[in-house]
């Protein structure tokens, strides 16, 4: 679940060219409240890892000790992690 402090079960990949701008929109109310305490709306952050499930994607941002729901961001570049669930994969 996104927005939890502490150790992460994510694939850290620091050599990426992926950026996320926090919009302050989307996600559940508790996620928005938590994320607004840690990030600045309109600020651009480097994505260094994450976890993608069937219905939810968490982002790990450089220099931030938490992960966040990707729906609250505008993403630039390719996400630096692979789909972890074998049930469904989008066709390329």
C-alpha positions as CSV (number, residue, x, y, z in Angstrom):
1,X,0.0,0.0,0.0
2,X,1.3,3.5,-0.8
3,X,2.1,6.1,1.6
4,X,3.7,3.9,4.2
5,X,6.9,4.9,5.9
6,X,9.7,2.5,6.5
7,X,11.3,-0.4,4.5
8,X,10.0,-0.8,0.9
9,X,9.3,-3.9,-1.1
10,X,10.2,-2.1,-4.4
11,X,12.9,-2.4,-7.0
12,X,15.3,0.5,-6.6
13,X,16.7,1.6,-9.9
14,X,18.5,4.9,-9.6
15,X,19.8,5.2,-13.2
16,X,16.5,6.3,-14.7
17,X,15.2,9.2,-16.7
18,X,11.7,9.2,-15.2
19,X,10.2,12.1,-13.4
20,X,6.9,12.6,-11.5
21,X,5.2,15.9,-10.8
22,X,2.9,15.9,-7.8
23,X,-0.5,17.2,-8.7
24,X,-2.3,16.8,-5.3
25,X,-5.2,15.2,-7.2
26,X,-6.4,11.6,-7.5
27,X,-6.1,8.7,-5.0
28,X,-8.0,8.2,-1.8
29,X,-8.4,11.0,0.7
30,X,-6.0,9.5,3.2
31,X,-3.3,9.1,0.5
32,X,-3.7,12.7,-0.6
33,X,-3.5,13.9,3.0
34,X,-0.4,11.8,3.7
35,X,1.3,12.8,0.4
36,X,0.6,16.5,0.9
37,X,2.5,16.3,4.2
38,X,5.6,15.0,2.5
39,X,5.6,16.5,-1.0
40,X,4.9,19.9,-2.6
41,X,2.2,20.3,-5.2
42,X,3.7,21.2,-8.6
43,X,7.2,19.9,-7.5
44,X,9.0,17.5,-9.9
45,X,10.6,14.4,-8.3
46,X,12.9,11.8,-9.8
47,X,11.4,8.3,-9.8
48,X,14.0,5.8,-8.5
49,X,11.8,2.7,-8.2
50,X,8.3,1.4,-7.5
51,X,5.9,-1.5,-7.6
52,X,3.2,-2.1,-10.1
53,X,0.3,-4.4,-9.3
54,X,-2.9,-5.2,-11.0
55,X,-4.8,-2.2,-9.8
56,X,-2.3,0.0,-8.1
57,X,1.2,1.5,-8.7
58,X,3.4,2.9,-6.1
59,X,6.3,5.2,-6.8
60,X,9.5,5.6,-4.9
61,X,11.0,9.1,-5.2
62,X,14.6,10.1,-4.8
63,X,15.3,11.5,-1.3
64,X,11.9,10.7,0.1
65,X,11.4,8.0,2.7
66,X,8.0,6.7,1.5
67,X,6.2,5.5,-1.5
68,X,3.2,7.1,-3.2
69,X,0.2,6.2,-5.4
70,X,1.1,7.0,-9.0
71,X,-2.3,8.5,-9.8
72,X,-1.3,11.6,-7.9
73,X,1.5,12.4,-10.4
74,X,2.1,13.4,-14.0
75,X,4.8,11.0,-15.2
76,X,7.5,11.9,-17.7
77,X,9.6,9.2,-19.2
78,X,9.4,5.4,-18.8
79,X,8.7,3.9,-15.4
80,X,11.9,2.2,-14.0
81,X,10.2,-1.0,-13.0
82,X,8.4,-4.0,-14.4
83,X,4.8,-5.3,-13.9
84,X,5.0,-7.8,-11.0
85,X,1.6,-9.5,-11.5
86,X,1.4,-12.4,-14.0
87,X,-2.4,-12.2,-14.5
88,X,-2.5,-9.4,-17.1
89,X,0.0,-7.5,-19.2
90,X,-0.8,-4.7,-21.5
91,X,0.0,-5.5,-25.2
92,X,2.8,-3.4,-26.6
